[in-house]
Amino acid sequence: MLDLIILAISIIAQLAVAFMALKLVANDRHNGGWIAVAVAIFIMSIKRVVAGYYVVYGNREEPSELTFSSIDIIISLVILIGVVLIKHRFVAIEKITEKLRQSEERYALAAQGASDGLWDWDLVSGKLFLSPRWKHTLGYEDKDIVDSPEAWFSLVHPDDIDGLKAAISNSISRDSFHFEHEYRIREKNGAYNWVLCRGMAMVDKSGNLTRMAGSQTDVMIRKMAEQMLQHDASHDTLTGLPNRAQMEKRLVWLIEKHRKNGKFNYGMLYVDIDGFKDINDNLGHYMGDLLLIQTSRRLESCLRPGDMIARTGGDEFTILLENIDDPNDAVVSAKRILSGLNAPFKLLNHQIQISASIGIALGDDTTQVKELIHNSDIAMYAAKRSGKNRYELFDSIPEHRRLVLAKPPDNISGADEDSRCATHKPAPSPLSHMSHR
């Protein structure tokens, strides 16, 4: 009776093993190695089931290898437990594989949808992967660029390559393993575009650097906006000329340069358009703006190489003269400007004749920025007081006259700069030379 019970338990265990083996085969058809094991277990289980059948129902003795004992139960249970563990292992592997597949799909989708180009640098093998998007943002096809560090760095602007390499090296040396760096890179059409490169480094268990990966973003639009803001901060929005702040900055540099070598002198021309207020009042501010723009271009054409012009007020311009051998060089420049402004200006259907008053001030080792501007301003008003359409050298103005010019009458409005010299008889209005076409 006990043998029958043991046999029944053994048969049930064998059938369970056979069932689990078949299910394992059905659920994992793509894994040949485990399928072979499952089939072998299944065949062995069937063999034992058949042998048990003969023993029970045949009532006959079988060879010793088919005789059942308690060892059969243990073996059957071990096989059953093994199959169950294998099954759970396969389920875990399938879950991990599915998560990995989903992660790869998310990465691929993000890489395709993002505007950034991705790069991955294996520092052990030296191989570099550049995503198709990385190349397409620069106008290249995937086959146009070899995936190598040399190919990448060869596209970087010569002035920026050292900075990029230093940024990568510094991030490693600081143990931050993260860097951001902006540089210019050559597009397929030959133009250079500004990009932002971000990267992160990885190390192994020994602390050795093994890999770097990151992205490259097109920042040309932002760079252009920044450059435009910087330009607007230092230039006049109407004429495009440098403004007062930029002029003073350049003057500081010019003074320092003279103090270091002292080989050449420097100076300033303060140019004020005569009667400009009348043009604004009679023709309107739009016409006045057109005149200022054309006057700026005319003045630029009168400059020597190295000279700088700036718009410092409504109708006032300053010109920095560099490398002056003697005061006569400044006088020659002032005469050239007066002659250049003599030609009529065509403003829409009007032709306007203007003139200018110019003050000349020269600098030396002790001159300060505000001092040179103040001296040239006084010389300009001296020219206006002397009849306009002329120049005046500050050094030639007597001391007592300088004090008078530096103190305008109390009733003078700041809006009318020409009336600052109250005792001066005004020159003919520029409108008297205006004709309609």
C-alpha positions in Angstrom: 0.0 0.0 0.0 2.8 2.4 0.9 4.5 1.6 -2.4 1.3 2.6 -4.3 1.1 5.9 -2.4 4.7 6.6 -3.1 4.2 5.7 -6.7 1.1 7.9 -7.0 2.9 10.9 -5.5 5.9 10.3 -7.9 3.6 10.1 -10.9 1.8 13.4 -9.9 5.2 15.1 -9.4 6.4 13.8 -12.8 3.2 15.0 -14.5 3.6 18.4 -12.9 7.2 18.6 -14.1 6.0 17.6 -17.6 3.3 20.3 -17.6 5.8 23.0 -16.4 8.2 21.9 -19.1 5.6 22.2 -21.8 4.5 25.6 -20.5 8.1 26.8 -20.4 8.5 25.7 -24.0 5.2 27.5 -25.0 6.2 30.8 -23.2 9.8 30.9 -24.4 9.9 29.6 -27.9 12.8 31.9 -28.9 15.3 30.5 -26.3 16.7 27.2 -27.8 18.9 26.2 -24.9 16.1 26.2 -22.3 13.7 24.6 -24.8 16.1 21.6 -25.1 16.2 21.3 -21.3 12.5 21.5 -21.0 12.0 18.8 -23.7 14.5 16.5 -22.0 12.6 16.9 -18.7 9.4 16.3 -20.5 10.6 13.1 -22.1 12.1 11.8 -18.8 8.8 12.6 -17.1 6.8 10.7 -19.7 9.1 7.8 -19.4 8.6 7.6 -15.6 4.8 8.0 -16.0 4.7 5.1 -18.5 6.9 3.0 -16.3 4.7 3.6 -13.4 1.7 2.6 -15.4 3.2 -0.8 -16.1 4.1 -1.3 -12.5 0.6 -0.4 -11.2 -1.6 -1.9 -13.9 0.6 -4.6 -15.3 1.3 -6.1 -11.8 4.7 -7.1 -13.0 8.3 -6.4 -12.0 10.2 -3.9 -14.2 14.0 -3.5 -14.5 15.7 -1.8 -11.7 16.1 1.5 -13.5 12.3 1.8 -13.7 11.6 0.8 -10.0 10.2 3.7 -8.0 11.4 4.6 -4.5 11.6 7.5 -2.2 14.5 8.7 -4.3 12.2 9.2 -7.2 10.0 11.5 -5.2 13.1 13.6 -4.1 14.3 13.7 -7.7 10.9 14.7 -9.0 10.5 17.4 -6.4 14.0 18.8 -7.1 13.2 18.9 -10.8 9.9 20.5 -10.1 11.4 23.2 -7.9 14.2 23.8 -10.5 11.6 24.2 -13.3 9.6 26.7 -11.1 12.8 28.7 -10.3 13.8 28.7 -14.0 10.3 29.9 -14.8 10.5 32.8 -12.4 13.9 33.6 -13.6 12.6 33.8 -17.2 9.7 36.0 -16.0 12.2 38.4 -14.3 14.4 38.5 -17.4 11.4 39.2 -19.6 10.4 42.1 -17.4 13.9 43.5 -17.5 14.1 43.0 -21.3 10.7 44.8 -21.7 11.8 47.7 -19.5 15.0 47.9 -21.5 13.1 47.9 -24.8 10.8 50.6 -23.6 13.7 52.7 -22.3 15.5 52.4 -25.7 12.3 53.4 -27.5 11.9 56.4 -25.3 15.6 57.4 -25.9 15.2 56.9 -29.6 12.0 58.9 -29.7 13.5 61.7 -27.6 16.6 61.8 -29.8 14.5 62.1 -32.9 12.2 64.7 -31.6 14.7 66.9 -29.8 16.4 69.7 -31.6 19.7 68.9 -29.9 22.4 66.7 -31.4 23.7 63.9 -29.2 27.2 62.6 -28.9 28.7 59.6 -27.0 32.5 59.2 -26.6 34.0 55.9 -25.5 37.2 57.0 -23.9 38.6 53.5 -23.6 38.3 52.6 -27.3 38.5 56.2 -28.5 35.3 55.7 -30.6 32.9 58.6 -30.8 29.2 58.4 -31.8 27.6 61.5 -33.4 23.8 61.2 -33.8 22.3 62.0 -37.2 20.6 65.0 -35.6 24.0 66.3 -34.5 25.1 66.3 -38.1 21.8 67.5 -39.7 21.8 70.7 -37.5 25.0 71.7 -39.3 23.7 70.8 -42.7 25.6 67.5 -43.1 24.3 64.2 -44.1 25.1 61.2 -41.8 27.7 59.9 -44.2 29.5 63.3 -44.5 31.2 63.1 -41.1 33.1 60.2 -39.7 32.3 59.4 -36.1 35.6 60.3 -34.5 36.9 63.0 -32.1 39.3 64.3 -34.9 36.3 64.9 -37.2 34.5 66.7 -34.5 37.3 69.0 -33.5 38.3 69.7 -37.1 34.9 71.5 -37.5 35.5 73.8 -34.5 36.6 77.4 -35.2 40.4 77.7 -34.8 39.9 80.4 -32.2 37.6 78.2 -30.1 39.2 74.8 -30.2 41.5 75.4 -27.3 38.7 76.6 -25.2 36.6 73.6 -25.9 39.4 71.1 -25.1 40.2 73.1 -21.9 36.5 73.0 -20.8 36.5 69.2 -21.2 39.8 68.8 -19.3 38.8 71.2 -16.5 35.6 69.3 -15.9 37.6 66.1 -15.3 40.3 67.7 -13.2 37.7 69.3 -10.9 36.0 65.9 -10.4 32.7 67.5 -11.4 32.6 65.4 -14.6 30.2 68.0 -16.1 30.8 70.8 -18.4 29.1 73.5 -20.6 30.9 75.4 -23.3 29.9 77.6 -26.2 31.9 77.7 -29.4 31.6 78.2 -33.1 31.5 75.2 -35.4 31.6 75.1 -39.2 28.5 74.2 -41.1 28.5 72.5 -44.5 28.0 75.8 -46.3 31.3 77.1 -44.7 29.7 79.5 -42.3 30.4 79.2 -38.5 27.5 78.8 -36.2 27.4 79.2 -32.4 26.5 76.1 -30.4 26.3 75.1 -26.7 27.9 71.8 -25.8 27.0 70.0 -22.6 28.7 66.9 -21.4 28.8 64.4 -18.5 31.7 62.0 -17.8 31.4 58.5 -16.3 34.0 56.5 -14.3 34.4 52.9 -13.5 34.7 51.3 -10.0 38.4 52.1 -10.0 37.7 55.8 -10.7 39.0 55.7 -14.2 37.3 57.8 -16.8 35.6 55.5 -19.3 32.9 57.5 -21.2 31.6 61.0 -21.9 28.2 61.8 -23.4 26.2 64.9 -24.0 24.4 67.2 -26.4 25.0 70.0 -28.8 22.5 72.8 -29.1 22.2 75.5 -31.7 22.3 78.9 -29.9 22.9 81.2 -32.9 19.6 83.0 -32.5 20.4 83.7 -28.8 23.9 84.8 -29.6 22.6 87.2 -32.3 20.2 88.6 -29.8 22.9 89.1 -27.2 25.2 90.7 -29.7 22.4 93.0 -30.8 21.8 94.0 -27.1 25.5 94.6 -26.6 25.6 96.7 -29.8 22.5 98.7 -28.8 24.0 99.3 -25.4 27.1 100.9 -27.0 25.7 102.5 -30.1 23.2 105.1 -31.1 20.0 103.4 -32.4 19.2 106.1 -35.0 22.6 106.5 -36.7 24.3 103.3 -35.7 27.3 105.2 -34.5 29.0 104.5 -31.2 27.3 106.4 -28.3 28.9 108.6 -25.6 29.6 105.6 -23.3 31.5 103.8 -26.1 33.4 107.0 -27.0 34.5 107.5 -23.4 35.6 103.9 -23.2 37.7 104.3 -26.3 39.1 107.6 -25.0 40.2 105.9 -21.8 42.1 103.4 -23.9 43.6 106.1 -26.1 44.8 108.1 -23.1 46.4 104.9 -21.6 48.1 104.1 -24.9 49.6 107.6 -25.1 50.9 107.4 -21.5 52.6 104.1 -22.2 54.5 105.0 -25.4 54.0 108.8 -25.7 55.0 108.6 -29.4 51.9 110.3 -30.8 49.5 112.8 -29.5 45.7 112.6 -29.7 42.8 114.9 -29.8 39.0 115.4 -30.1 36.8 117.2 -32.5 33.4 118.3 -31.1 31.0 118.8 -34.0 27.6 120.5 -33.7 25.2 121.1 -36.6 24.3 124.7 -36.9 20.6 125.6 -36.8 19.4 122.0 -36.4 16.5 123.0 -34.1 15.0 125.1 -36.9 15.0 122.1 -39.2 13.2 120.0 -36.6 10.7 122.7 -35.8 9.8 123.5 -39.5 10.1 120.2 -41.2 9.4 117.8 -38.4 11.4 115.3 -36.4 11.3 112.7 -39.2 13.1 115.0 -41.6 15.5 115.8 -38.7 16.2 112.2 -38.2 16.9 111.7 -41.9 19.3 114.6 -41.8 21.2 113.2 -38.8 21.5 109.8 -40.5 22.9 111.3 -43.7 25.2 113.7 -41.7 26.6 110.6 -39.9 27.5 108.9 -43.1 29.0 112.1 -44.5 31.1 112.5 -41.3 32.3 108.9 -41.5 33.6 109.5 -45.0 35.8 112.3 -43.7 37.6 110.2 -41.1 41.2 109.0 -41.3 42.0 105.4 -40.7 42.0 104.7 -36.9 39.7 107.7 -36.1 36.4 107.1 -34.3 33.2 109.1 -34.5 30.3 108.9 -32.0 27.0 110.6 -31.6 27.0 112.2 -28.2 23.8 114.3 -28.3 20.9 115.3 -30.4 22.9 117.1 -33.1 26.3 116.7 -31.6 29.1 114.4 -32.7 32.6 113.7 -31.3 35.5 112.5 -33.3 38.6 111.0 -31.6 41.8 111.6 -33.5 44.6 109.1 -33.0 48.3 109.5 -33.9 48.5 113.3 -34.3 52.0 114.5 -35.1 51.1 118.2 -34.4 48.0 120.3 -33.8 47.8 121.1 -37.5 46.7 117.5 -38.1 43.5 118.2 -36.1 43.0 121.4 -38.0 43.3 119.6 -41.3 40.6 117.1 -40.1 38.3 119.9 -39.1 38.6 121.6 -42.5 37.9 118.3 -44.3 34.7 117.9 -42.3 33.5 121.5 -42.9 34.2 121.0 -46.6 32.4 117.6 -46.6 29.2 119.1 -45.1 29.0 121.9 -47.6 27.4 119.8 -50.3 23.5 119.9 -50.0 21.6 117.0 -48.4 18.7 115.6 -50.3 15.8 114.7 -47.9 12.9 113.3 -49.8 11.7 116.3 -52.0 13.9 118.8 -50.1 17.5 119.9 -50.5 19.0 121.3 -47.4 22.3 123.1 -46.9 23.8 122.9 -43.5 27.0 123.9 -41.7 28.7 122.9 -38.5 30.8 124.4 -35.7 33.8 122.4 -34.6 35.8 122.6 -31.4 39.3 121.1 -31.3 41.0 120.0 -28.0 44.3 118.1 -27.8 45.4 115.8 -25.0 48.6 115.0 -23.3 49.9 112.8 -20.4 47.9 114.6 -17.8 44.6 115.0 -19.6 41.5 113.3 -18.1 38.5 112.0 -20.1 36.0 114.6 -18.8 38.6 117.4 -19.3 39.1 116.7 -22.9 35.4 116.5 -23.6 34.8 119.7 -21.7 37.6 121.5 -23.5 36.4 120.5 -27.0 32.9 121.5 -26.0 34.0 125.0 -25.0 36.0 125.3 -28.3 32.9 124.3 -30.2 30.8 127.1 -28.6 33.7 129.5 -29.3 33.4 128.6 -33.0 29.6 129.2 -32.9 30.2 132.6 -31.2 32.7 133.5 -33.9 30.3 133.0 -36.7 29.5 129.3 -37.1 30.6 127.1 -40.0 34.1 127.2 -38.6 36.4 125.5 -36.2 38.2 126.8 -33.0 41.2 125.4 -31.2 40.8 125.3 -27.4 44.5 126.1 -26.8 44.1 129.4 -28.8 41.2 130.6 -26.7 42.2 133.2 -24.0 41.6 132.1 -20.4 39.1 134.8 -19.6 37.0 133.9 -22.7 37.0 130.2 -21.7 35.4 131.2 -18.4 32.7 133.1 -20.2 31.9 130.3 -22.6 31.8 127.8 -19.7 29.0 129.7 -18.0 25.9 130.1 -20.2 23.3 132.7 -19.4 20.6 131.6 -16.9 17.8 132.2 -19.4 19.2 129.9 -22.0 17.0 126.8 -22.6 18.8 123.5 -22.8 16.7 122.6 -25.8 18.2 125.3 -27.9 21.9 124.6 -27.9 22.7 127.2 -30.6 21.3 130.1 -28.4 23.9 129.3 -25.7 26.0 132.1 -27.1 23.4 134.8 -26.4 25.5 137.8 -27.6 26.2 136.1 -31.0 24.3 137.3 -34.0 22.7 134.1 -35.5 23.9 132.9 -38.9 21.3 132.6 -41.6 19.0 129.7 -41.0 19.7 126.5 -43.0 16.1 126.8 -44.2 17.1 129.8 -46.3 19.1 127.4 -48.4 16.3 124.9 -48.8 14.6 124.3 -52.1 11.7 122.2 -53.1 12.0 119.7 -56.0 
